[in-house]
Amino acid sequence: MSTYINPMTDFGFKYIFGREESKDFLIDFLNNLLKDEPGFDKIVDLQYLDKEKSRRRKRERGVIYDIHCQTTNGKRFTVEMQNSNQNYYIDRMVYYASKAIVDQGEVGSDWLYEFEPIYIISFMNFCLEKFKDEFRIDAALCDLRTHQPISDKQRYIFIQLPLFGKDKPEECSEKIDQWFYIFNNMSTMETMPFTQKDRLFRRLSSVASYANLSDEDKMDYDADLKAYRDIVGQLSYAEAKGIEKGIEKGIKKGREEEKTEMIVNMMKVGLPIDQIAVIANMTVDKVREMFGNQKIW
């Protein structure tokens, strides 16, 4: 068993960021993530919203989980961790934001459609082809010509964790990089870095220690860790089978109908379009041309 809990599990993510006892971790993370945001007011406190919103269907356990909270100055946040790609991923993020806006609506003609800003922050344990090689993607409502924001009411921040490029603690001088380093490496670390200069990380070292969990929490964490490992194993198997099928049916035989079937199968298991294109010996544009009407990506 590792020294620290894995923050990419449901239990680990919510134990670190989703509890009243440890909400100062989430506050510190959000403040450092958004410190360069124009007009951003430092978060001093937050409250967690309806926890029912954070519950997922059983089949998604180990794949998707999120935290909903609101700051004292009215901003609403959905902080999500997702371990695998899926169809309509960006659409789902937009739906989250739209739902959070609608939830603020008031009955009656006196309401003038004023609502608090919505922030959607997504930790992605995978990469999207459309995001290329960008580690962090910031999106908002902007003028397409000038790229100037036209509203501060919707913000989307996507973090492609596999693309975090700092491999050693000494490379992380910024606090937000220290958070990302810990998040990416906590499950394999023997000691917590950055504790000499930051007491918050000293406390995180204690809170996130597997040995310090209660017996009940250990049982919950172990179950979530198994679910997470099962998902990782299933994705690895699906990817391997997709490649194997691609070699056998699509490339070796060269029959167009089998190549089409191969591509569809790879889409079903969630392989990124750039990998599908390589396996199918096609360009990304050609794959999009063949299957664009299905809105897979």
C-alpha positions in Angstrom: 0.0 0.0 0.0 1.3 3.5 -0.9 2.1 6.1 1.8 -0.6 8.4 0.5 -4.1 8.0 -0.9 -4.5 8.4 -4.6 -6.2 11.7 -5.4 -7.5 10.3 -8.7 -9.9 8.0 -6.9 -13.3 9.1 -5.8 -12.4 8.8 -2.2 -9.0 10.5 -2.5 -10.3 13.4 -4.5 -13.2 14.2 -2.2 -11.2 13.5 1.0 -8.6 16.1 0.0 -10.9 18.7 -1.6 -14.5 17.9 -0.7 -14.7 18.0 3.1 -15.3 20.8 5.6 -12.3 19.6 7.6 -10.0 20.1 4.6 -11.6 22.8 2.5 -8.6 25.1 3.1 -6.8 22.8 0.6 -9.4 23.5 -2.1 -9.4 27.2 -1.2 -5.6 27.4 -1.6 -5.7 25.4 -4.8 -8.4 27.7 -6.4 -6.7 30.9 -5.3 -3.4 29.8 -6.9 -5.1 28.5 -10.0 -7.0 31.8 -10.5 -4.6 34.4 -9.0 -3.9 35.9 -12.5 -7.6 36.0 -13.4 -8.6 39.7 -14.2 -10.7 41.0 -11.3 -10.5 37.8 -9.3 -11.2 38.3 -5.6 -9.2 36.0 -3.3 -11.4 33.3 -1.8 -11.5 33.4 2.0 -14.2 30.8 2.6 -16.5 28.5 0.7 -19.5 26.2 1.3 -20.2 22.9 -0.3 -23.5 22.7 -2.3 -26.0 19.9 -2.4 -23.9 16.7 -2.2 -26.4 14.8 -4.2 -25.1 16.7 -7.3 -21.8 15.0 -6.8 -23.1 11.4 -6.9 -22.6 9.5 -10.1 -24.2 6.4 -11.5 -22.6 3.2 -10.1 -21.1 2.3 -13.5 -19.2 5.6 -13.5 -17.5 4.9 -10.2 -13.8 5.4 -10.6 -14.3 7.3 -13.8 -16.0 10.7 -13.0 -16.5 12.5 -9.8 -16.9 16.2 -8.9 -17.3 18.7 -6.1 -19.8 21.6 -6.1 -19.1 24.7 -4.0 -19.8 28.4 -3.7 -17.6 31.1 -2.4 -18.6 33.9 0.0 -18.5 36.4 -2.9 -21.0 34.3 -4.8 -18.9 32.5 -7.4 -19.9 28.9 -8.0 -17.4 26.2 -8.8 -17.6 22.6 -10.1 -14.3 20.9 -9.7 -14.2 17.6 -11.5 -11.9 14.7 -11.9 -12.3 12.4 -14.9 -10.2 9.3 -15.6 -11.2 8.5 -19.1 -12.3 10.2 -22.3 -15.9 10.0 -23.5 -18.1 11.1 -26.3 -19.4 14.7 -26.1 -16.9 15.6 -23.3 -16.9 19.3 -23.9 -20.7 19.3 -24.4 -21.0 17.8 -20.9 -18.9 20.6 -19.4 -21.2 23.2 -21.1 -24.2 21.3 -19.7 -22.8 21.5 -16.2 -22.3 25.3 -16.5 -25.8 25.7 -18.0 -27.4 23.7 -15.2 -25.6 25.7 -12.6 -27.0 28.9 -14.2 -30.5 27.6 -14.5 -30.4 26.5 -10.8 -30.0 30.2 -9.9 -33.2 31.3 -11.8 -36.0 32.9 -9.9 -39.7 32.5 -10.4 -41.6 35.6 -11.5 -41.3 38.4 -14.0 -39.2 40.5 -11.6 -36.1 38.4 -12.1 -33.8 40.2 -14.6 -31.5 37.2 -15.4 -28.8 38.2 -13.0 -26.8 35.2 -11.8 -23.4 34.5 -10.2 -20.4 33.5 -12.2 -19.8 29.8 -12.9 -16.4 28.2 -13.0 -16.0 24.7 -14.4 -12.5 23.2 -13.5 -11.8 19.8 -15.0 -8.9 17.5 -14.1 -8.4 15.2 -17.0 -6.4 12.0 -16.6 -6.2 11.8 -20.4 -5.7 14.1 -23.4 -8.1 15.5 -26.0 -6.9 15.7 -29.6 -8.5 19.1 -30.0 -6.5 20.5 -27.1 -3.2 19.4 -28.8 -0.3 19.5 -26.4 -1.6 22.2 -24.1 -1.4 21.4 -20.4 -4.0 24.1 -19.3 -6.8 25.3 -21.5 -8.7 28.5 -20.4 -12.0 29.2 -22.1 -14.7 31.9 -21.7 -17.4 33.7 -23.8 -15.3 35.9 -26.1 -15.6 37.9 -29.3 -14.3 35.7 -32.1 -12.6 38.6 -33.9 -10.9 40.4 -31.0 -10.8 37.5 -28.5 -11.9 39.9 -25.8 -14.3 38.5 -23.2 -17.9 39.6 -23.5 -19.0 38.1 -20.2 -17.3 37.0 -16.9 -20.2 34.6 -16.1 -18.8 31.4 -17.5 -15.3 30.1 -17.2 -13.9 26.8 -18.2 -10.4 25.5 -17.2 -9.3 22.1 -18.5 -6.1 20.5 -17.0 -4.6 17.7 -19.1 -2.7 16.0 -16.3 -0.5 13.7 -18.4 1.0 16.8 -20.0 2.3 18.3 -16.8 6.0 18.7 -17.8 7.7 19.1 -14.4 9.2 15.8 -13.1 11.1 17.0 -10.0 9.9 19.1 -7.0 12.7 21.6 -7.5 11.3 22.5 -10.9 8.1 23.7 -9.3 8.7 27.2 -8.0 5.0 28.4 -8.4 2.5 27.2 -5.8 0.0 26.0 -8.4 2.8 23.8 -10.0 3.5 22.3 -6.6 -0.2 21.4 -6.3 -0.1 19.8 -9.8 3.1 17.9 -9.0 1.6 16.5 -5.8 -1.7 15.6 -7.5 0.2 13.7 -10.3 2.6 11.9 -8.0 0.9 11.5 -4.6 0.1 7.8 -5.0 3.7 6.9 -5.5 5.5 9.4 -3.2 7.1 8.2 0.0 7.3 11.7 1.5 5.4 14.9 0.8 7.5 17.6 -1.0 7.4 21.4 -0.3 6.6 20.8 3.5 9.6 22.8 4.7 8.3 26.1 3.4 4.5 25.5 3.4 2.6 24.4 6.5 -0.4 23.6 4.4 1.5 20.9 2.6 2.7 19.6 6.0 -0.9 19.2 7.0 -1.7 17.6 3.7 1.0 15.1 4.4 -0.8 14.0 7.5 -4.4 14.2 6.2 -3.6 12.2 3.0 -1.6 9.6 4.8 -3.2 6.1 4.3 -1.9 5.1 7.8 -3.9 8.0 9.4 -7.2 6.9 7.9 -9.8 5.4 10.1 -10.6 1.7 9.6 -13.9 2.6 7.9 -12.2 5.2 5.6 -9.6 2.6 4.7 -12.3 0.2 3.6 -14.0 2.9 1.5 -10.7 4.0 0.0 -9.6 0.4 -0.8 -12.9 -0.2 -2.6 -12.5 3.0 -4.7 -8.9 2.2 -5.4 -9.9 -1.2 -6.8 -12.6 0.5 -8.9 -10.0 2.9 -10.2 -7.5 0.2 -11.0 -10.2 -1.8 -12.8 -11.0 1.2 -15.0 -7.3 1.7 -15.8 -7.0 -2.0 -16.6 -10.1 -2.0 -18.8 -8.9 1.0 -20.7 -5.5 -0.5 -21.3 -7.0 -3.7 -22.4 -9.5 -1.9 -24.7 -6.7 0.1 -26.3 -4.5 -3.0 -26.8 -7.4 -4.9 -28.4 -8.2 -2.0 -30.6 -4.6 -1.9 -31.8 -4.6 -5.7 -32.3 -7.9 -5.6 -34.2 -6.6 -2.7 -36.3 -3.6 -4.6 -37.3 -5.4 -7.8 -38.1 -8.5 -6.4 -39.8 -7.8 -2.9 -41.0 -4.2 -2.8 -42.1 -3.2 -6.4 -42.9 -6.3 -7.2 -44.9 -6.8 -3.8 -46.2 -10.5 -4.2 -46.8 -12.4 -0.9 -46.5 -15.4 -2.3 -44.8 -13.3 -4.0 -42.1 -11.3 -0.8 -41.6 -14.6 1.1 -41.1 -15.7 -1.5 -38.5 -12.3 -1.3 -36.8 -12.6 2.5 -36.5 -16.1 2.3 -35.1 -14.9 -0.3 -32.5 -12.0 2.0 -31.5 -14.4 4.9 -31.1 -16.6 2.8 -28.9 -13.8 2.1 -26.4 -12.8 5.8 -26.3 -9.5 5.9 -28.2 -8.4 9.5 -29.2 -8.9 10.3 -32.8 -5.1 10.9 -33.4 -4.4 7.3 -32.2 -7.2 5.9 -34.4 -5.8 7.7 -37.4 -2.4 6.2 -36.8 -3.8 2.6 -36.4 -6.0 3.0 -39.4 -3.2 4.4 -41.5 -5.3 7.5 -42.3 -5.1 11.2 -41.7 -7.1 12.7 -38.8 -9.1 14.8 -41.3 -10.0 11.7 -43.3 -11.3 10.0 -40.1 -13.3 13.1 -39.3 -14.7 13.2 -42.9 -15.9 9.6 -42.6 -17.5 9.9 -39.2 -18.1 13.6 -38.6 -21.8 13.3 -38.8 -21.8 11.0 -35.8 -20.3 13.8 -33.7 -17.9 11.4 -32.0 -15.4 14.1 -31.3 
